[in-house]
Each structure stands twice: as C-alpha cells, then as structure tokens.
Amino acid sequence: MKKGKLWSFALIMLLALSTALAACSGGDDTKGSSDKDKEAVDKGGSENKTLVFGRGNDSTSLDPSRVTEGETFKVTINIFETLLNFGEKDTTVQPGLAKEHDTSEDGLTYTFQLQEGVKFHDGTDFNADAVVANFERWANGDADTFPYYNSMFGGFKDDEGHVIESVTADGDSTVVIKLKRPQAPFLKNIAMSMFAISSPEAFAKGNDEYERNPVGTGPFKFVEWKPNETITIEKNEDYWQDGLPKLDRVIFKSIPDNSARLNELLSGSIDLADGINPADGLKIEDNEKLQLFERPSMNVGYLGLTVTREPFDKKEVRQAMNYAIDKQTIVDSFFEGRAEVAKNAMPSSISGYNDDIEAYEYNPEKAKELLKEAGLEDGFEMELWAMPVPRPYMPDGTKVAEVIQSNLADVGIKAKIVSYEWATYLDKASKGEADAFMLGWTGDNGDADNFLYVLLDEDNIGSNNYTYFKNDETHKLFIEAQTEVDEDKRNELYKQAQEILHEEAPWVPLAHSIPLLGGAKNLTGFVPHPTGSDLLSNVEFQ
C-alpha cells in the first residue's frame, strides 16, 4: 500500500495527468466506467460491497456454451443460471430455474416445471419458449461453435448419436425433453455451467456479439470486459431470489503470475485469489488478515500424447513416456502434499474409479526397453507444450515441464519446451498440432462420463479429446455406460474402460490436486465448489 508521505506527489501527478487528458480529448464525453471502477476498488468506505477476485488468466468468452475452460465458467456462473443446480458443496442435483422435474419410467422423457416471474437482465421474460430456443440454438450448431454440447449429448440435431429427440414448451412454465435413448447422467449434464439459459433476444444478435455481451437471469449482470485485465459484474437489483446477491459488484482481475497475485492479496489490493501455490499455503494460514480455502479435489492434471503424430502413434512409445516420468517427484516438489499421484484419467472421488489398476512406476530402464521395441533405441526429438497459466490441477506448468524434460532426456528423448498464449494454446492443441501437451480437467458434474467419455472418446475428437485417441472397445463401453441406469453396472463398465486406457496410454496422468484459494479474513459466505465454478451470491464482508 502507498503511504501518506507519497500523497502530495501523487496528487500533483494526478492533476497534471488530468490536465493533459483534457487537452487531448477534443471535447468528447468520457464514459462512466472508469469512475465506477475507481469507486469499486476503493476500499475506504464504511461498508465494502465490492469483491476483487484475482485469478490466473482472462476468460476466453462470456458465452458459457461456446467454451470448455474454467476461467469463463468462473464468471458466467454468476451471470447465468441453469435449469438445475448442483449442491453448495457437491454435485447432487438441486432445483434451479426449474423448481421441479419428473422422469418417465423408461428414462426417455423429462418434464420440468419452471420458476415463474423470472426475467433476463435485458427485461425479457424467462419462460418455456426461452428454454426451447436455447436448446435449439445448441442443437443446430457444430463442434466448433458449441464443443461441450457435442461432448455431452452425442453430437447435433441431425447426427446419429445425438441423444436429444425433442425439446418442447407446454405452456409458459413447462418444458418437456425427450431422449432417443436413456442417458444416465442427463440431469447432471444440464446442471453444468455451459448449459445455462441465455436471453434469446440477446443471442439473436449473433454468437460473436453475444459472447462479449452476455445476458442471463443470474444474481449479477455484466458491466464491462477489459481484455486481459478485468471483467466487472454488478448486482441484479431485480433478481428473483430475495436478499441476493449480498455484494454490489465483483471485479475479476487477471494476474497470471502466482507470486504477483499472492502479493496483491497480501497487500489488500484484492480480496480473493485462486491458484495459490501449495508452497504458499502456510504463508496465508499464518497471516491474521487472511484465510485459506481448500477446494474439494475433483480434477486431473496430465500430459496428453497426440496419437496421430509420430512416434506417439505407437503404444510402446506412449507406455515408455509413462515409465520415464517421475510423477512422485513432481507431486512432492510442486504440490506440497496437497495432491496425489494420478494413475487413471479420473480421480478416486468419482464413482467407477478402478483402484485395482497397477500404476506405471518410475522406471527409466523399462522406458528404454520399450523405446527399443519401437525401433527408437537412440531416442527421438519432440516438442513438449507447457501450459502458460496456472490452473487448479497444475500450479506451475513451466516448472513441471522442466522436470518432465529432464526425465525424458534420461531415456534419450530430447524435448523442446514450447508454449503459447492460453487461448492459442487450447486452440492449437485441440487441432492435434502438439506432440505432447500439458493440460488437465476439473469435473463439471461429478460423473465418470464427464472424464472418460468427454476427454478420451472418438465422439469428442476435436472438441475435448485433444489426443485424438479412439478405440472401438472403450467407445462401446462408454455408450453402454451412458445408457445403463444401474449404478453398479455402470461402475463396472467404467472400470473395464480404464483398464484399456491404461494399456493404450494416450495420457501420462500426473496428479489429482487440492486447489488452494486465499481470501480476506472478513470474507464470509464463500464456499469453493469442486467444479471450480464458484457462485458468489452469498458472499459478503463482515
């Protein structure tokens, strides 16, 4: 914080700057957003109702249906609402914009009774027709426009695998959704952040316009987006849930560097910060002005191997990569005991996890043997893509990449570390342009389908399956598990699929982390959600 003795100098500089700006303005009216920002960040008032949330990176869009990355959902969960909600601390299905729902005995028809009297932020009515319009928008799209819809519902309107047969309105407050086949996680799927209900009038202006001007029914309304700096949302004065939200404004501030973000939290410049390095957890716990939050673990960090690129089209090479990397050292060095070594593509907290699988041990000699079997006893050269931003499942992508690079060198593999800006990184990796890429996943609904099918099935190549891995056996198991409503039978199907994935090795699973956040001591009502998307309507300052 600046001390009092700097005030005079600061005032002189401010007056000089104001004069210069006035001379250059040519008489144009200035916009009020800068004044609002100053007011919002000013902590000097008797009652602070503005939360400044420091995070690792900017959002890539504010239309949740168009993306798969958590920085977008972190904001949009507070602007939009879904037909169903998850529990405050878990992924149990709760009422949302639909106050009641009913499922037919055959699991093919879902009837939703909607909340009445709800309006979108633009003043238009939320009703059954609006819900239908949203589903029609998604179903008439494509994998480039709505990648997560493709992943969760088996394609689009005319695709053979598309699970939704129809979505219709029965009056103003009833929606009926019919499926072509049962889908066990259907209710959890539509509770996910990316299937939030938007204003049809707003998205009719075009997808590109809409992702910069979102309109939902949520507790906060969109105000302003300064790319790579801040996104500001403010209280929805007409929100349908009485007494909420408790804050007047939230500012999401992008601070990519972990140390810089921590310093802003320590100085009081921000009130809440995610992506706290595990090594800094004690520093926050020991600070009487701060509190440490642990997010329930529901994630996986991994090294993806693009199976369509040589030499990763050979199973022996992919297995060799698993033996070559010292995952325990990575966890010990960068997670400070707040993670467990991963052996499967989903965490043990998810039903259907196969704990009987024997993990690939750290065994450089075994890795060399497999490379020799693949005709690569002299090794090979490759690019190792390192994540440019901290994520819950990977607090420091660059440093982890350096460890992996060293491990690979020990078995004769020369890995060149490369990286890109976050949106570019995701786009290029999704197109199969990486040899090996660091990435991860935080589950969005607590179901095995959301990890295994979404990330490693042929249906999702080009959307969420960046490795381009496909396997007829796992595909059959995933579809059967989606259709099976008996939970025990579903779990067995997923366990079988994990055995195949372990053998085929499209990933090097690295870690399941316990993500950390730090906040001001007087912050109350904040409950970190396992999905990584935190609703802030109950948050306030004491």
Secondary structure, DSSP 8 states (H G I E B T S, - for coil): ---GGGHHHHHHHHHHHHHHHHHHSTT----THHHHHHHHH---SSS--EEEEEESS--S-S-GGG---HHHHHHHTTT---SEEE-SSS--EEESSEEEEEE-TTS-EEEEEE-SS-B-TTS-B-SHHHHHHHHHHHHTS-TTT-HHHHHHHTS-TT-TT--EEEEEESSSSEEEEEESS--TTHHHHHTSGGG----HHHHTT-HHHHTTS---SSSEEEEEEETTTEEEEEE-TT-SSTT----SEEEEEE--SHHHHHHHHHHTS-SEE----GGGHHHHHT-TTEEEEE----EEEEEEE-TTSTTTTSHHHHHHHHHHS-HHHHHHHHSTTSEEE--SSS-TTSTT--TTS------HHHHHHHHHHTT-TT-EEEEEE--SS-BTTBS-HHHHHHHHHHHHHTTTEEEEEE---HHHHHHHHHTT--SEEEEEEE-SSS-GGGTHHHHHSGGGBTTTBTT----HHHHHHHHHHHH---HHHHHHHHHHHHHHHHHH-SEEEEEEE--EEEEETTEES----TTS----TT-EE-
